[in-house]
């Protein structure tokens, strides 16, 4: 990947990230209901945005794997891995925000201590 291609790739990633962030401010297009391990049912407001972010991260990680297989420069691979990590971190941010706005609000209102404990464990693992 030459510098021009890398610049275009980075621009595409930045535009996609801006689009996803814009979509978070608008009403959700699709929601998903599920029951957590503590038994409470809740709605995920940004399922489509999360799935899109994950698909992009998976595609990007596959491209990194191809870079390694073809013997690309280590510095280029590290830069692309940083982009993958950033994509994963932003996906975590969306999920955490959704969880706080919906699940945790419900848990606090209903006195569901187990859900709050689960959040604490999840955040501890996320921060490692």
DRENPA-3360 file (N, C-alpha, C; in nm, 2 decimals, always signed):
BEGIN
1 = XXXXXXXX = +0.09/-0.12/+0.00/+0.00/+0.00/+0.00/+0.09/+0.12/+0.00 ~ +0.08/+0.21/-0.10/+0.16/+0.33/-0.11/+0.09/+0.44/-0.02 ~ +0.17/+0.55/+0.00/+0.12/+0.65/+0.09/-0.02/+0.71/+0.04 ~ -0.04/+0.72/-0.09/-0.16/+0.77/-0.15/-0.28/+0.68/-0.11 ~ -0.25/+0.55/-0.14/-0.36/+0.45/-0.10/-0.39/+0.45/+0.04 ~ -0.29/+0.46/+0.13/-0.31/+0.46/+0.27/-0.39/+0.59/+0.31 ~ -0.36/+0.70/+0.25/-0.43/+0.82/+0.28/-0.58/+0.81/+0.24 ~ -0.60/+0.75/+0.13/-0.74/+0.73/+0.09/-0.81/+0.63/+0.18;
9 = XXXXXXXX = -0.75/+0.52/+0.22/-0.80/+0.43/+0.32/-0.84/+0.50/+0.45 ~ -0.75/+0.58/+0.50/-0.77/+0.65/+0.62/-0.89/+0.75/+0.61 ~ -0.90/+0.81/+0.49/-1.01/+0.91/+0.47/-1.14/+0.83/+0.47 ~ -1.15/+0.72/+0.41/-1.27/+0.64/+0.40/-1.31/+0.59/+0.54 ~ -1.21/+0.55/+0.62/-1.23/+0.51/+0.76/-1.29/+0.63/+0.84 ~ -1.23/+0.75/+0.83/-1.27/+0.86/+0.90/-1.42/+0.90/+0.86 ~ -1.45/+0.90/+0.73/-1.58/+0.93/+0.69/-1.68/+0.83/+0.74 ~ -1.65/+0.70/+0.74/-1.74/+0.60/+0.79/-1.76/+0.62/+0.94;
17 = XXXXXXXX = -1.65/+0.65/+1.01/-1.66/+0.68/+1.16/-1.76/+0.80/+1.18 ~ -1.74/+0.90/+1.11/-1.83/+1.02/+1.12/-1.97/+0.99/+1.09 ~ -2.00/+0.90/+0.99/-2.13/+0.86/+0.96/-2.19/+0.78/+1.07 ~ -2.12/+0.69/+1.13/-2.17/+0.61/+1.24/-2.20/+0.70/+1.36 ~ -2.11/+0.79/+1.39/-2.14/+0.88/+1.50/-2.26/+0.97/+1.48 ~ -2.28/+1.01/+1.35/-2.40/+1.09/+1.32/-2.52/+1.00/+1.34 ~ -2.51/+0.88/+1.30/-2.63/+0.78/+1.31/-2.66/+0.76/+1.46 ~ -2.57/+0.77/+1.55/-2.60/+0.75/+1.69/-2.69/+0.86/+1.74;
25 = XXXXXXXX = -2.68/+0.98/+1.68/-2.76/+1.09/+1.73/-2.90/+1.09/+1.68 ~ -2.92/+1.02/+1.56/-3.05/+1.01/+1.50/-3.13/+0.89/+1.56 ~ -3.26/+0.89/+1.54/-3.33/+0.78/+1.60/-3.28/+0.64/+1.54 ~ -3.28/+0.54/+1.62/-3.23/+0.41/+1.57/-3.32/+0.36/+1.46 ~ -3.26/+0.29/+1.36/-3.33/+0.23/+1.25/-3.38/+0.09/+1.28 ~ -3.30/+0.03/+1.37/-3.34/-0.11/+1.40/-3.30/-0.14/+1.55 ~ -3.38/-0.21/+1.62/-3.35/-0.25/+1.75/-3.35/-0.40/+1.77 ~ -3.29/-0.44/+1.87/-3.29/-0.59/+1.90/-3.32/-0.61/+2.05;
33 = XXXXXXXX = -3.41/-0.69/+2.08/-3.44/-0.73/+2.22/-3.37/-0.85/+2.26 ~ -3.32/-0.86/+2.38/-3.27/-0.99/+2.43/-3.27/-0.99/+2.58 ~ -3.26/-1.10/+2.63/-3.26/-1.12/+2.78/-3.11/-1.14/+2.82 ~ -3.07/-1.06/+2.91/-2.93/-1.07/+2.96/-2.92/-1.19/+3.06 ~ -2.80/-1.21/+3.11/-2.77/-1.33/+3.19/-2.84/-1.31/+3.33 ~ -2.87/-1.18/+3.36/-2.94/-1.16/+3.49/-3.09/-1.18/+3.48 ~ -3.14/-1.20/+3.35/-3.28/-1.23/+3.33/-3.36/-1.11/+3.29 ~ -3.31/-0.99/+3.29/-3.38/-0.87/+3.24/-3.38/-0.86/+3.09;
41 = XXXXXXXX = -3.49/-0.81/+3.04/-3.50/-0.79/+2.89/-3.49/-0.65/+2.86 ~ -3.41/-0.62/+2.75/-3.39/-0.48/+2.72/-3.37/-0.47/+2.57 ~ -3.37/-0.35/+2.52/-3.36/-0.32/+2.38/-3.23/-0.25/+2.35 ~ -3.16/-0.30/+2.25/-3.04/-0.23/+2.20/-3.08/-0.14/+2.09 ~ -3.05/-0.01/+2.11/-3.10/+0.09/+2.01/-3.01/+0.10/+1.89 ~ -2.89/+0.06/+1.90/-2.79/+0.08/+1.79/-2.74/-0.05/+1.73 ~ -2.82/-0.15/+1.72/-2.77/-0.28/+1.67/-2.71/-0.27/+1.53 ~ -2.78/-0.20/+1.44/-2.73/-0.19/+1.30/-2.59/-0.12/+1.30;
49 = XXXXXXXX = -2.58/-0.01/+1.37/-2.45/+0.06/+1.38/-2.34/-0.03/+1.43 ~ -2.37/-0.11/+1.53/-2.27/-0.20/+1.59/-2.23/-0.30/+1.49 ~ -2.33/-0.36/+1.42/-2.30/-0.47/+1.33/-2.22/-0.41/+1.21 ~ -2.25/-0.29/+1.17/-2.17/-0.23/+1.06/-2.03/-0.21/+1.10 ~ -2.01/-0.16/+1.22/-1.87/-0.13/+1.27/-1.80/-0.27/+1.28 ~ -1.86/-0.37/+1.33/-1.80/-0.50/+1.35/-1.76/-0.56/+1.21 ~ -1.85/-0.54/+1.11/-1.82/-0.59/+0.98/-1.70/-0.52/+0.92 ~ -1.69/-0.39/+0.94/-1.58/-0.32/+0.89/-1.45/-0.36/+0.96;
57 = XXXXXXXX = -1.45/-0.38/+1.09/-1.34/-0.42/+1.16/-1.29/-0.56/+1.12 ~ -1.38/-0.65/+1.10/-1.35/-0.79/+1.05/-1.28/-0.78/+0.91 ~ -1.34/-0.70/+0.82/-1.28/-0.68/+0.69/-1.14/-0.62/+0.70 ~ -1.12/-0.53/+0.78/-0.99/-0.46/+0.80/-0.89/-0.56/+0.85 ~ -0.94/-0.64/+0.95/-0.85/-0.74/+1.01/-0.81/-0.85/+0.91 ~ -0.90/-0.88/+0.83/-0.87/-0.98/+0.72/-0.76/-0.92/+0.63 ~ -0.77/-0.79/+0.60/-0.68/-0.72/+0.51/-0.54/-0.72/+0.58 ~ -0.54/-0.70/+0.71/-0.41/-0.70/+0.79/-0.35/-0.84/+0.78;
65 = XXXXXXXX = -0.43/-0.94/+0.79/-0.38/-1.08/+0.78/-0.32/-1.10/+0.64 ~ -0.38/-1.05/+0.54/-0.33/-1.07/+0.40/-0.19/-0.99/+0.39 ~ -0.18/-0.88/+0.46/-0.06/-0.80/+0.46/+0.05/-0.88/+0.52 ~ +0.02/-0.95/+0.63/+0.13/-1.03/+0.70/+0.16/-1.15/+0.61 ~ +0.06/-1.21/+0.55/+0.09/-1.33/+0.46/+0.18/-1.29/+0.34 ~ +0.16/-1.17/+0.29/+0.23/-1.13/+0.17/+0.37/-1.06/+0.21 ~ +0.40/-1.05/+0.34/+0.53/-1.00/+0.38/+0.54/-0.85/+0.38 ~ +0.43/-0.78/+0.40/+0.43/-0.64/+0.40/+0.52/-0.58/+0.51;
73 = XXXXXXXX = +0.56/-0.46/+0.50/+0.64/-0.40/+0.60/+0.58/-0.40/+0.74 ~ +0.65/-0.43/+0.84/+0.60/-0.44/+0.98/+0.53/-0.31/+1.02 ~ +0.60/-0.20/+0.99/+0.54/-0.07/+1.03/+0.40/-0.05/+0.97 ~ +0.38/-0.08/+0.84/+0.25/-0.07/+0.78/+0.15/-0.16/+0.85 ~ +0.19/-0.28/+0.88/+0.10/-0.37/+0.95/+0.06/-0.32/+1.09 ~ +0.16/-0.26/+1.16/+0.13/-0.20/+1.29/+0.03/-0.08/+1.28 ~ +0.05/+0.00/+1.18/-0.05/+0.11/+1.16/-0.19/+0.06/+1.13 ~ -0.20/-0.04/+1.05/-0.33/-0.10/+1.02/-0.39/-0.17/+1.15;
81 = XXXXXXXX = -0.31/-0.23/+1.23/-0.36/-0.29/+1.35/-0.41/-0.19/+1.45 ~ -0.34/-0.07/+1.45/-0.39/+0.04/+1.53/-0.53/+0.08/+1.48 ~ -0.55/+0.08/+1.35/-0.68/+0.12/+1.30/-0.79/+0.02/+1.34 ~ -0.75/-0.11/+1.34/-0.85/-0.21/+1.38/-0.88/-0.20/+1.53 ~ -0.78/-0.17/+1.61/-0.80/-0.15/+1.75/-0.89/-0.03/+1.78 ~ -0.87/+0.07/+1.70/-0.95/+0.19/+1.72/-1.10/+0.16/+1.68 ~ -1.12/+0.08/+1.58/-1.25/+0.04/+1.54/-1.32/-0.04/+1.64 ~ -1.25/-0.13/+1.70/-1.30/-0.21/+1.81/-1.34/-0.13/+1.93;
89 = XXXXXXXX = -1.25/-0.03/+1.97/-1.27/+0.05/+2.08/-1.39/+0.14/+2.06 ~ -1.41/+0.19/+1.94/-1.53/+0.27/+1.91/-1.66/+0.19/+1.92 ~ -1.65/+0.06/+1.88/-1.76/-0.03/+1.89/-1.80/-0.05/+2.03 ~ -1.70/-0.07/+2.11/-1.72/-0.09/+2.26/-1.79/+0.03/+2.32 ~ -1.75/+0.15/+2.27/-1.80/+0.27/+2.32/-1.95/+0.28/+2.29 ~ -1.99/+0.24/+2.17/-2.13/+0.25/+2.13/-2.21/+0.15/+2.22 ~ -2.16/+0.03/+2.23/-2.23/-0.07/+2.31/-2.24/-0.03/+2.46 ~ -2.14/+0.02/+2.51/-2.14/+0.07/+2.65/-2.24/+0.18/+2.67;
97 = XXXXXXXX = -2.24/+0.28/+2.58/-2.33/+0.39/+2.59/-2.48/+0.34/+2.58 ~ -2.51/+0.25/+2.49/-2.64/+0.19/+2.48/-2.68/+0.11/+2.61 ~ -2.58/+0.04/+2.66/-2.61/-0.04/+2.78/-2.64/+0.06/+2.90 ~ -2.56/+0.16/+2.91/-2.58/+0.26/+3.02/-2.72/+0.33/+3.01 ~ -2.75/+0.37/+2.88/-2.88/+0.44/+2.86/-3.00/+0.35/+2.88 ~ -2.99/+0.23/+2.85/-3.11/+0.14/+2.86/-3.11/+0.04/+2.97 ~ -3.01/-0.05/+2.97/-3.01/-0.16/+3.06/-2.98/-0.11/+3.20 ~ -2.88/-0.03/+3.22/-2.84/+0.02/+3.35/-2.95/+0.11/+3.41;
105 = XXXXXXXX = -3.01/+0.19/+3.33/-3.12/+0.27/+3.38/-3.23/+0.18/+3.43 ~ -3.27/+0.08/+3.36/-3.37/-0.02/+3.40/-3.33/-0.09/+3.53 ~ -3.20/-0.13/+3.53/-3.15/-0.20/+3.65/-3.16/-0.12/+3.77 ~ -3.12/+0.01/+3.76/-3.12/+0.10/+3.88/-3.27/+0.12/+3.92 ~ -3.36/+0.14/+3.83/-3.50/+0.16/+3.86/-3.56/+0.04/+3.93 ~ -3.52/-0.08/+3.89/-3.58/-0.20/+3.94/-3.50/-0.26/+4.06 ~ -3.39/-0.20/+4.09/-3.30/-0.25/+4.20/-3.23/-0.38/+4.16 ~ -3.20/-0.40/+4.04/-3.13/-0.52/+3.99/-2.98/-0.50/+4.01;
113 = XXXXXXXX = -2.94/-0.54/+4.12/-2.79/-0.53/+4.16/-2.71/-0.63/+4.08 ~ -2.76/-0.74/+4.03/-2.68/-0.83/+3.95/-2.64/-0.77/+3.82 ~ -2.73/-0.70/+3.76/-2.69/-0.63/+3.63/-2.58/-0.53/+3.65 ~ -2.59/-0.46/+3.76/-2.49/-0.36/+3.79/-2.35/-0.42/+3.82 ~ -2.36/-0.54/+3.89/-2.23/-0.61/+3.91/-2.17/-0.66/+3.78 ~ -2.26/-0.71/+3.69/-2.21/-0.76/+3.56/-2.15/-0.64/+3.48 ~ -2.20/-0.52/+3.49/-2.14/-0.41/+3.42/-2.00/-0.38/+3.48 ~ -1.99/-0.39/+3.61/-1.86/-0.36/+3.67/-1.76/-0.46/+3.62;
121 = XXXXXXXX = -1.80/-0.59/+3.62/-1.70/-0.70/+3.57/-1.67/-0.67/+3.43 ~ -1.77/-0.64/+3.35/-1.74/-0.62/+3.20/-1.65/-0.50/+3.18 ~ -1.67/-0.39/+3.25/-1.58/-0.27/+3.24/-1.44/-0.30/+3.28 ~ -1.43/-0.38/+3.39/-1.29/-0.42/+3.44/-1.22/-0.50/+3.33 ~ -1.29/-0.59/+3.26/-1.23/-0.67/+3.16/-1.19/-0.58/+3.04 ~ -1.28/-0.49/+3.01/-1.26/-0.40/+2.89/-1.14/-0.31/+2.91 ~ -1.12/-0.27/+3.03/-1.01/-0.18/+3.06/-0.87/-0.25/+3.07 ~ -0.87/-0.38/+3.08/-0.74/-0.46/+3.09/-0.66/-0.45/+2.96;
% end
